[in-house]
Amino acid sequence: MSEHMQLFEVFIRSRRGLDHKHVGSLHAEAHAQALEYARDVYTRRSEGVSIWVVKSADIVASQEADCESFYDPLDDKPYRHATHYQLPEEVDSM
């Protein structure tokens, strides 16, 4: 494999109006090449209407091990939860 190859994550939207879903990864030298490879590998049977390719190195994500400390600040903001608000009687069935 060439030293210029980078790892890309591939997301496909199967139909208009739906979300893009992660379908896999591939190696390519640049975004344009990754897009062509993704088309060839992941949409052979016309499964998609839109393809996203993103360099894996550019993705920043939280970690499951940090879940408690990462989401803990939200617990002191009850107004962000629907249960904090009292509904009027006329909309009580919501």
C-alpha positions as a LaTeX table, in Angstrom:
\begin{tabular}{lrrr}
\hline
Residue & $x$ (\AA) & $y$ (\AA) & $z$ (\AA) \\
\hline
Met1 & 0.00 & 0.00 & 0.00 \\
Ser2 & 1.28 & 3.46 & $-0.89$ \\
Glu3 & 2.53 & 5.71 & 1.91 \\
His4 & 0.05 & 8.36 & 0.68 \\
Met5 & $-2.98$ & 6.17 & 1.29 \\
Gln6 & $-5.37$ & 7.39 & 3.98 \\
Leu7 & $-8.25$ & 5.65 & 5.69 \\
Phe8 & $-11.72$ & 7.01 & 4.85 \\
Glu9 & $-15.10$ & 6.24 & 6.38 \\
Val10 & $-17.97$ & 5.81 & 3.92 \\
Phe11 & $-21.59$ & 6.88 & 4.52 \\
Ile12 & $-24.42$ & 6.09 & 2.10 \\
Arg13 & $-27.92$ & 7.58 & 1.91 \\
Ser14 & $-30.11$ & 4.89 & 0.38 \\
Arg15 & $-33.06$ & 7.12 & $-0.52$ \\
Arg16 & $-33.84$ & 10.81 & $-0.58$ \\
Gly17 & $-34.98$ & 12.04 & 2.82 \\
Leu18 & $-33.21$ & 9.31 & 4.80 \\
Asp19 & $-30.09$ & 9.64 & 6.94 \\
His20 & $-26.64$ & 8.69 & 5.72 \\
Lys21 & $-25.53$ & 5.40 & 7.29 \\
His22 & $-21.97$ & 4.25 & 7.87 \\
Val23 & $-21.30$ & 1.30 & 5.55 \\
Gly24 & $-17.57$ & 0.75 & 5.88 \\
Ser25 & $-14.05$ & 2.02 & 5.39 \\
Leu26 & $-11.55$ & 2.15 & 2.55 \\
His27 & $-8.07$ & 3.39 & 1.72 \\
Ala28 & $-7.47$ & 6.09 & $-0.91$ \\
Glu29 & $-4.97$ & 8.84 & $-1.66$ \\
Ala30 & $-7.50$ & 11.72 & $-1.74$ \\
His31 & $-11.17$ & 12.57 & $-1.26$ \\
Ala32 & $-12.02$ & 12.32 & $-4.97$ \\
Gln33 & $-10.44$ & 8.90 & $-5.25$ \\
Ala34 & $-12.18$ & 7.75 & $-2.04$ \\
Leu35 & $-15.52$ & 8.88 & $-3.48$ \\
Glu36 & $-14.94$ & 6.87 & $-6.66$ \\
Tyr37 & $-13.84$ & 3.79 & $-4.69$ \\
Ala38 & $-16.88$ & 4.11 & $-2.41$ \\
Arg39 & $-19.17$ & 4.28 & $-5.44$ \\
Asp40 & $-17.55$ & 1.19 & $-6.95$ \\
Val41 & $-17.49$ & $-0.85$ & $-3.74$ \\
Tyr42 & $-20.62$ & 0.17 & $-1.84$ \\
Thr43 & $-23.17$ & 1.02 & $-4.54$ \\
Arg44 & $-22.74$ & $-1.77$ & $-7.08$ \\
Arg45 & $-26.48$ & $-2.46$ & $-7.15$ \\
Ser46 & $-27.65$ & 1.18 & $-7.10$ \\
Glu47 & $-28.14$ & 1.10 & $-3.32$ \\
Gly48 & $-27.54$ & 4.79 & $-2.79$ \\
Val49 & $-28.43$ & 8.28 & $-3.90$ \\
Ser50 & $-25.67$ & 10.08 & $-1.99$ \\
Ile51 & $-22.20$ & 9.15 & $-0.72$ \\
Trp52 & $-20.11$ & 10.87 & 1.94 \\
Val53 & $-16.43$ & 10.07 & 2.49 \\
Val54 & $-14.64$ & 11.41 & 5.54 \\
Lys55 & $-11.01$ & 10.97 & 6.55 \\
Ser56 & $-11.01$ & 8.73 & 9.61 \\
Ala57 & $-8.37$ & 10.96 & 11.18 \\
Asp58 & $-10.81$ & 13.91 & 11.05 \\
Ile59 & $-13.48$ & 12.18 & 13.13 \\
Val60 & $-13.60$ & 13.12 & 16.79 \\
Ala61 & $-15.78$ & 11.00 & 19.05 \\
Ser62 & $-16.58$ & 10.55 & 22.71 \\
Gln63 & $-15.60$ & 7.26 & 24.30 \\
Glu64 & $-17.94$ & 4.81 & 26.04 \\
Ala65 & $-15.59$ & 4.64 & 29.01 \\
Asp66 & $-16.04$ & 8.41 & 29.51 \\
Cys67 & $-19.83$ & 8.29 & 29.26 \\
Glu68 & $-20.57$ & 9.11 & 32.91 \\
Ser69 & $-18.28$ & 12.14 & 33.15 \\
Phe70 & $-19.03$ & 13.31 & 29.59 \\
Tyr71 & $-22.81$ & 13.41 & 30.06 \\
Asp72 & $-22.84$ & 14.26 & 33.79 \\
Pro73 & $-23.09$ & 18.06 & 33.28 \\
Leu74 & $-26.52$ & 17.55 & 31.65 \\
Asp75 & $-27.96$ & 16.17 & 34.90 \\
Asp76 & $-27.84$ & 19.59 & 36.58 \\
Lys77 & $-29.99$ & 21.16 & 33.84 \\
Pro78 & $-33.45$ & 19.66 & 34.36 \\
Tyr79 & $-35.02$ & 22.24 & 32.05 \\
Arg80 & $-33.51$ & 20.29 & 29.16 \\
His81 & $-35.76$ & 17.34 & 29.97 \\
Ala82 & $-39.43$ & 17.27 & 29.05 \\
Thr83 & $-40.33$ & 15.98 & 32.53 \\
His84 & $-39.29$ & 19.35 & 33.98 \\
Tyr85 & $-42.29$ & 21.13 & 32.49 \\
Gln86 & $-45.88$ & 20.91 & 33.67 \\
Leu87 & $-48.40$ & 20.51 & 30.88 \\
Pro88 & $-51.67$ & 22.42 & 30.96 \\
Glu89 & $-54.72$ & 20.24 & 31.58 \\
Glu90 & $-55.95$ & 20.73 & 28.01 \\
Val91 & $-52.80$ & 19.01 & 26.69 \\
Asp92 & $-52.53$ & 16.44 & 29.43 \\
Ser93 & $-52.81$ & 13.52 & 27.00 \\
Met94 & $-49.52$ & 14.37 & 25.32 \\
\hline
\end{tabular}
